[in-house]
Amino acid sequence: MYSKMNKIALTLLMAISLFSGCSSSEGGSSSEVSATSLNGVAQKGPFVEGSKVSLCRLDEKLICTSDVLETVVTDEKGTYRFEKLPWNGLSKLSVSGYYFDEVTNKKSTSPVTITAIIEIKSNVK
């Protein structure tokens, strides 16, 4: 049976997947994905500016490879951006840090980590 916290975490993972987006610009080839970027917002309440966001490429067994990128949340809305992603395919997106708790109207008292599995697709031909 799922606890209330597990249900909240599952909802947040789905939200990250929905709010994450891939875009690409002109140029490149199918083997070079350097024009792809990933933009999104991370929320359990918005993660605070400076929260750590990491993206790791997953292998066929869904295990993180050594391909890892990191960035940070850049505003009070939980916004993050990865520029020039060097791969396509399944990846694990994790956000760690404090968040704005809308119930108490304050920053959380302890950090949390939320994780989602996303698929990066490039429109570059």
Disulfide bonds with the S-S distance in Angstrom:
Cys56-Cys64 1.93
